[in-house]
């Protein structure tokens, strides 16, 4: 049986570590797909549980020299403590490194005539090399055991070469020493790691904020007593009391009282929502004014907030297609750099001197860290998905975030997407002596069609009759029996299919349809006996959204099961030129396929009868305020049910990809420029040589600059 799991991984030092673990996990028998994200420090693994279990993954990770935890078994507090411990460890190593390396730098660079100078430098450099830099040796050794190389390999080779050559120079009295260079290099790399860790923590702020929304306790009514219990102890079916100013602990339905609730933290909608008996409430939202009691319907990991957190976490562990380029470069980068360093050493050894060759090759090794490239995509994806979540736009995977700005076509479902989804009966036309409304309402009582509610609302004061042999015919309507009479309620196709003549009343039907109304025809075995016209009003934001999409050069289509006249009227009102009418639910996906031949297509629907089309589209966008179906369907969920969020999602995609490309450009540009300069190509013309210390500082800051550039995405206005 296929399963998915998330594992937190500690001890990764660069993107190469993530690549190494990814390769190992994907080779394990039973693993379908494994992706390790260096920025989130998590592995997303899809596997066959009949062949392997989660403990096997933890062993594989441990064998590589890293520590793994099941994400489901580690609390957010514990995760925060582990991260804090890592940052504190880096701070301690940085302080120790600075205590020894700064005096070494002063003595080595500025005080040339000092008793036992080289031996003092040796003494100062040793704790930095082997204590402060211990994790670099450990990581490089693990990489060597697995027949690969990583960033730490470059640092260890470079600093060890400088350190060992300095020992030789000190003992033999030949050549210059580079103790201070090796010590400062390691200290600078630690500084870069610390800054990177702090900045990476900020990229995951969206998850932290979402987690902090959850209430800690709940007041439940058990045995007619109010009891305050931990949120973890709330069970489905509990009756919960919520007072003004309280956080709503879990999802549920109000059974008594009313209030206005601030749902901005979940949906991004700033205006409080009025709630009354029978309305649903979402855990993590804030009760503004009145008191009420509600019945818990979803608790623990089933709540909307928990599902949102999971969606965002899952999105941040996925890999965007653009990341493949960075992975490909990183895979060959370290071996190529080592070869360049060896060539550099050889050239300068024969043309200059041993110490000159050493200093240039060390500079090459140190400046060529591939970390900035490895961080380019995942940090931007993390910030982008987090920004989306804060604005009520849940992006379920990195691929959707990457592709949204490439869309050429968008297909809107009509009912509940372009329209309000709350149709009302506008006309009842009786062709014969029947109580049209009573018959239609009696039949629709068993229906789940959106129009059924409108008819039942209009007939709420009528006494309905018993219906037998009820049969829903998708895309057509309903066949049912009342007493001995068989009735057909639906569209023209249904009545024509059952040989019910419409000729006498086509003018009345056409007139209603031209007004943009959906006409339900009611017929018996012989004749059409009446019609009920229903109209669903256009969303206030529909016309504005569609106009914005046109300005983005995206072709907009509408798809509906309604007839062409009704579809034309609604499309015209919404500002849509192209539409597909009289489409059966199962055929919607075929229309998506046709447009996909021309370019990337998004399908926007309510996530229920549009499920197949949403799955077929390049990007499925589900409308819905956190419903289960909306969460499970499509790649993007619009929590606010606001069509303008479609435009915002496309803008967010554009901004995120722009950041990724900027990150990749500067990471590659930095290496393409830095490596030749470090190798000494300018020396014959200018006499200028790059110091390993400057190379180390530049390397450390390159990774930080990529993360900071990604964080600037937070400032973008959608």
N, C-alpha and C positions, 0 to 999 in steps of 0.2 A: 504494500500500500504506500502511495506517495505521501510524504509529509514534508513540512518546512520547519526549519528551526533557525533561531538567531543566536549566535555565540559572541560574547564580548571577549576581545583578545587584548591582553596587556603585554607590553614589552616590545612592541613594534617601534622601530626607530626611523623608518623612512618608507616610501612607497615600494621600494624593492622588497621589503619584508612582506608587505601585503601580497605582492606578486608571487613570492616564494610560497606562502601559505595557500594561496589560491590554486597554484599548480599542484601542490601536494594533495589538497582536499579533492580536487577534480580527478585525481588518479585512483582515489579510494573506490573499491568495488561497491556498488550500490548508490553512489552519489550521481544524481542526475545533473546538477549544476551547483557550483559554489562560487560566490563572489565575496571577496574581502575588501572592505573599504577602510583605507588608512585613516581618513579624517574622522570617521565615526568610531573607529576601532571595533568594528563588528563584522562578522561573517554571516552571510545569508546562504543557507544550504538547503537544497531540495534533494531529497533522498528516498530510497525504497526502504521502509522500516522493516520489511521482511528479511532484508539482507544485512542491515547494519543499524546501530543505534547511536544516540547522541554521545554516549561515553567514548565511543571509538574516535569521534572527531576531537574530543578533548585530549585523548592520548596522542593522536597525530600532531596536534598543535604543540603539545608538551615535548614530543620528540624533536621538534624543530627548534626548541629552545624558548618557546613563548608560553604564556599562561592563558588558558581559556576558561570562561565561565558561561554556563547556560544563562542567557539573558532573562529567561522566565524565572530563574532561581535567584537572581540578584536584584535587589531593590534599587530604586533610584538613589536612595540615601547612601547605600553601600557603594554604588557606582561613583557617586560624587566623592565619597571618602577615598576611594582608590585613586581617582584622578587628582585629588588634593595631595595625597601621599606622593604621587609621581612628581607633581609640581614642587612640593617641598624638598624632595630628594634632589631635583635639578637645582633648586636654590642653594641647598647645602653644598653640592659639588661646585657650583659656580663660585660661592664664597671662598671655599678652600682653594679652588683654582686661582682665584684672584689674589689670595693671600700669598701664594707661592710664585705665581707667574709675573705679577706686576714688579716685585723686587728683581726678579730675573731679567725682565725687560729693561729696567733702569740700569742694572749692572752690566748686562750684555751689550746694550746699545750706546750707553753714555759714559760708562766708567771703564776705561781700557786698562788703566794701570792700578791693579788692586791685588793684594796678596791672595794667592790661591783662588784667583778669580774663576777659572774653569771648574775647579772642584766644588766651589760654592754653587755655581750655576747647575752643576750635575746634581747636587744635593737638593736644590730648589725644584728642578724639573722632574725628578723621579716620582714624588707623590702625585704630581699632576698627570704624568704619563700613565701610571699604573693604578692609581686609585680613582682620580677624577675621570680618567678615560677607560676605566675597567669595562663598562657596558659596551664600548666600541669594540674592544677585543673579543668580548663574549659574542656579540652579534656577528662579527667577521668570521669567528671560528665556526659558528653555527652555519653560516653561509658556505664556508669551505667544506664542512661535513656533507652538505647537500649539493656539492659540486656547482656552486654558483658564487656570485659576488654581489655586494651591495654598497651602499654609500659608506658604511662603516669600514668596508674593505679598503676604500680609497683613503680614508682618514688614517686607518691603522698603518697602511703601507707608507704613506707620506710621513707621518710623525715619527714612526718607528725608525725609518731610514735616517731622518734628521737626528734623532736621539742616539742611535747606534753609531752613526758617523762622528757625532760629537764626542762620544766616549773614546773612539779611536784617535780623534784629534787631540784630546786631552792627555791620553796615555802616551801617545807617540810624539806629541809636540809638532805634528805636521798638519797643516790645513786649519781652517776656521771652525769654530764650534757653532752649533745652532740649537743649543738647549732652550734658550729663551723663545725661539721661533716655534719649536715643538710645543712648549708649555702654553704659550699664548694662543696657538692654533686650537688646541683642545679646549681651552677656556672659552674662546670665542664660539666654538661649535656648541658648547654647553649653553652659552648665552642665547644663541640662535634657537636651540631646542626649547629653552624655557619660554622665550617670546612666542615661539610657534605653538607651544602647548597652551599658553594663555589665550592666544588668538583663536586657536581651534575650539577652545571651550566656548568662545563667544559665538561661533558659527552654529552651535547646537542650542542656543538660548531659547529658540522656539519650542523645543521639546521640554526644556525645563519649565518654561512658563505654562505650558499646557498641563504638565504634571502638578504644578503648584495650584491649579484651579480647583482640584478635587477637595471636597470637604473632608475634614478629619473625623468628625462625629456626626451622628444623626439622632434625632429625638423620635423614637418609635412608640407607638401605643400598643402595649401588650397587656392583656387581662385588665383593660380599662385604666391602665396606669401609663404615665409618660416616663420613658426610660431613655437616658442618653447612653448610646453605645458607639463603639468604634465603627467606622464606615465598612470595615472588612466583615463585621458581624451582621450587617443588614442582609436579609434574605428576601427572595422574590415573594411578593404577596404581603409584605409588611406594610402597615399603615403608618405613615410618617407625618409628623407635624413640622411645618416650616413657619417661622416667625419673621417679621419684618427685618430686613438686613441680613438674614441668614443665607448661606449658600445652600442650594438644593443638592442633597447628597447623592442621589441616584436618579435614573430615569423612571418616570411613572405617569399616572393619569390622576388628575385632580378629582376627588370625590366630594369635597365640601370646601366652600369658600371661594374667594377670587383675589387676584392681585395683578400687578404689572411686574414683569420679570425682565431683567437686563440679560439678554442673551448674546451681547456683543463679543464676549470672550470665545464663544463657540461659532457664531455665524458672522461676526464682524459688523453686524447691524447695530448702530448706536442707539436707535430709538427703542425704549422698553416695549415689550409686547404684552397686551392685555390677555389674561388667562382666566377662564371660568371653569365651572364643573364640566368634566368630560374632556377638557383640553389636556394635551400631553406636556410634560415638563422635562427638561434636560439636566442631568447631573452636572454640577460645576457652575451653573448659572446662578444669578443673585436675585433673591426676592426683594423687591423694592419697598412695597407698602403693606398690603394686607397679609393676614395669616390664612393658611389653608392646610388641609390634610390631603395627602395623595397616596395612592397605592403603588408600591414599587413593582415595576414590570421588568426592569433590567438592572442587574447588580454586577459588581466586580468587573471582569474583563468584557462583559456584554454591554456596558453602558456606552452611550454615544461618545463621551469624552475618551474612554479607553480605546474605542475603535478608531477615533481620530488620531490619537497618539500612536497607535499601531500603524495606521496608514502612513503617517509622516515618517516614522522610524523605518518602515519598509521601503518607502521612497528613497530615503537617504542611504540605504544599503544597496540600492540598485545601481547599475552602471549605464551611463549614457553612451550611445554609439560613438560619440566623438572621443570618448575616453580610450577607445581602441588604439588610436594614433599614439597617444601618450604611452600606453602600455607597450606598444611595439618599439618605440624609441627607447624607453627605459630598459627593455629586455636586452638590447645590444649596447646600451650606452656605457656601462661600467667596463666591460671587456675592451671596448674601443678606446676608452680613456686610458686604461692601463697600457695598451699598446702605444698610444701617443706619448705617454710618459716615458716609456722605454726608449722610443725613438728620440725623444727630446734629450734624454740622458746620454744616449750614444753619440748624438751629433755634437753636443757641447763638451762631452768628455774628450773627444778627439780634436776639437777646435779651440777649446778654452782650458778648463781644468776640472778635476774631480769635484771640487766644492761648488763650482759654477753649475756643473751638470746636475748636481744634487739639488741645488736650490731651485732650479727651473723645473725639474721633474716633480719635486714636492709641490710646487705652486700649481702645476697642471693637475695633480691628483686632488688637491684640496679645493680648487676653485670649481671643479667639474661635478659638483654634487647634483644628482638628478631629482632631488626632493621637490624643488620648485615645480618641475614638470608634473610630478606625481600628484601634487596638491592642486594643480590648476583646475581640474574638472570637479572632483568631489567637494571641495570647499564651496565653490559657486553653487553646486546642486543643493548642498545643505542649506545655504542661506536662501536660495530661491524657493525651495519647498517650504522652509520655515516662514518666509514672508507671505507665501500663498496661504498657508494655514491661518496666519494672523488676520488675513483679509477674507476668510471664509471660503477660500479656494483650495480644496484638497487635491493635490497632485500625487497620484498613486505610484508613479515610477518615473525615473529619470528620462526614459525614452520619450514619454509624453511631453515632458517639460522641454526637451530638445526639439521635438517635431511641431509643437503648437505654432511657432512663428512661420513655419513652412506651408501652412494650410492654404489651399487654393479654392476649396469648396467647403461650405458648411450647410448641412441639411438640418432644418428645424422640424421636429414633430409639431403638429398644430395644437391639439388639445392638451392643455396643461403646460405648454412650453411657450408658444406664441400667444395663446389665449390664457385667461385666468385659470381655466380648468374647473370653473364653477358655473356651468351653464344654467340658464333660467328659461322656463317655458314662456314664450311670447304669444303664441297663437294656438288655439284649438279649433279646428274646423271639422264639423260633423256633416258627413254626406248622407247618412241614413239615421234612423231613429235608434241610436245606441248611446250609452253613456261612455263616450270615448275615453275620458280621463280615468274613470273607474276601472275599465278593462285594462288600459295601458299600465296603470299603476299596479294593479294586481299582478300583471305579468312581470313588470320590472322589479317587483319586490325581491325576486330571487336572482336578479341580475347583478353583475359586478361592473357593468359598463358605466363610464363617467356620466352619461346622460340619464341614467336611472335615478340618480339622486335628485335631479331637477324635476322629474315627473313626480317622484314621491313627495318632494317638498310642496309641489302645487296641490297634491291630493291628500295632504296630511289630515284634513278634516273629513275625508270620505271613509266609508266602511268598505274595506277591500274584500274580494271574494276569493274562494279557494281555487288554486291553479293546479292542474295535473299535467303529466307528460311534458314537463318543461324541457326545452332543448335550445341551448345557446349555439348559434351558428356563427363562428368568427368571421368578421368582415361583412356579415349580412344582417344579422339580427336575431330574433327569437321566434321559435314555434312553440305554442303552448295550447292547452285545452282548459276551458272553463265550462263545467257541466258537460254537455254533449257537443259543444261548439269548439271547433279548431280555429285558432287565430294566428296571424302572422304579424309581427311588429318589427319593422326595420326599414331598410332602404329599398330602392326600386328593384335591385337585383333579386332580393328575397322574394318579393311578390311576383315578379316575372318568372322566376324559377318555378314557382308553384302555380303558374297559369292564372294569376289574378290580374284582370285587366285594369289598366290605369288610364285609358284613353280619355274618358269623360272628364277627368279632373287634372289633366296635365298642366293646364294653364294656371290653376291655383297653386299647384306644386312648384312650377317654374317661377312664379312670382315671388313666392316665399324664399326660394333658394337664391334668387338674384339679390335678395336683401342680405345675403350672408348667413342665413339661418339654416340649421340642420333640420331637415324634415323627416320625421318618423312616420311611416305609413302604417296604418292598421287595417288589415283586411281579414275576411273570413275565407272560407273555402271557395267562395264564388266572386265576391266583389271587394273593392276597397271601400271601407265604411267611414274613414276619417283620417285626418292627419294632425300631428302635434308638432309645432315648430319650436325649436329650441335654439337659443343663441348664446354663445360664449363670448364675452367681451375680450378685446385685445388688451394685453398687458400694457401698462403705461410706459414701460421702458422698451417695448418691442421695436417701435418705429425708430427711436433714437439709436438703439443698439445696432439695428440692421443698417442704418445710415453710416454709423461708425465703421462697420465691417466693410462696407463698400469702399470707403475711403482708404481702407487697408488693402484694397484690390483683391478682396475675397468675394467670390460669387456665392450668393445666398439662395438656397432653395427651401421650399416648404413641402412637406409630405403629409398626406392625410388620407383617411378612408372615406372622407366626404366626396360627394359628386363634384364635377368640375365647376358648376355654377357657384356653389357655396365656397369651394376652395378659391376660386378666382376673386370673389368678394372679400374674403379674409386676407388673401395675399395682397390685394390692392390696398386695403386699409393699413396693412403692416409695412407697405413699401417694398414688397417682394415681387419681382417680375416672373421668376421661374418657380413652378410648383408641380408636384406629382399628385394627382387626385385618384380616388377610387382604388387605393392601394390596400391590399390585405396585409395584416400584421406580418405574416410569414414571408411576404414578398418585398418588404422594405429593404432587406439586406441586398437584394438584387439591384435596386436602384443605387445603393451605395457603391456596389461593385462597378456599375457602369461609369460613374464619375471617377472612380479610382484609376481608371485607364488614362485619365487626363492629368491627374495630380493628387496630392494628399487631401483626404476628406475627413471632416469631423461630423459626427452625428450627435445631435442634441435632443434628448428625450427625457421622459420621466422615469426611466429605468425599469419599467414593468413590461408593457407590451412592445417596447422598443429594444428589448434585450439583445436579440439576434443582430439587429442593425448596429447597435452600439458596439457589439463585439467585432463586427465586420469592418467598421470604420477604422482608419488609421488612428484616430483619437475619438473615443466615446466620452461624451460629456453628459453626465447625469444631473438632472435637476433634483432637488430634494433637500429638506432640512434634516439631514442626518438619518434618513430612513435606512433600514437594513438593505433594501433592494438597491437604493442609490449607492450605498457603500460598496456593494458587491459588483455593481455593473459599471462598465466604462472605466476610463483612465483618469478622469477628472470629475470631482463632485463639487457642485456649486451649492454650498450650505445655505446661502441666503435666498436661493430661488430667484436671484436677480440676474436678468439676461446681460446686463452690462458687465458682469463678472466674466463673461466669455471674452470680451475685449480686453479686460484686465489680465486674464490668463495668457492671452496671446502676447500682450506687452511684457508680462513677466518672463515669458519664454525668450522673447527677443533680448531683453536686458541680460538674462542669465547667460545665454549663448555668447553675447557680446563680451561679458566678463571672462568666460572660459577662453575665448579666442585671444583676448588681451593677455590673460595669464600665460597661455601657451606661447604667444609671440615673445613676451618678455623673458620667459624661462629659456626658450631656444636662442633668442637673440643674445641673452646674457652669456650662455655657454659658447655660442659661435664666436662671440667677440672676446670673451674672457680666456678661453683655452689657448688661442694663438698668442695672445699677449703674455699669458703666463709661461708659454713655451719659449718666449724670448724673441719673437719675430721682429719686434721693433728695436731690439738691442743693436743690431749692426748699423742701423740708420740714425738712431737717436741716443743710444747709450743708456736707454731707460729699461729697467728690469722690474718686474712686479715682485714685490716681497711676498713670501708665503703668509705673513701676518695679514697683509691687506687682502690677499686672496681668501684667507679664512674668514675675515670679516665680511667680505662681499658675498661669499657663499652662504653664510649664516643669514644675512639680511635678505637674500634673494627669496628664500622660502617665506620669511615673514612678510615681505612685500606682496607676494601672491595671496596670502591669507587676508591681509589688510585690504587689498583690491577687491576681493570677494565680499568682504564685509561692507564695502561702500554700496553694495547692491541694496542694503537695508534702507538707504536714503532715497532711493528712486521712488518717484510717485507713480502709482499705477493709474 
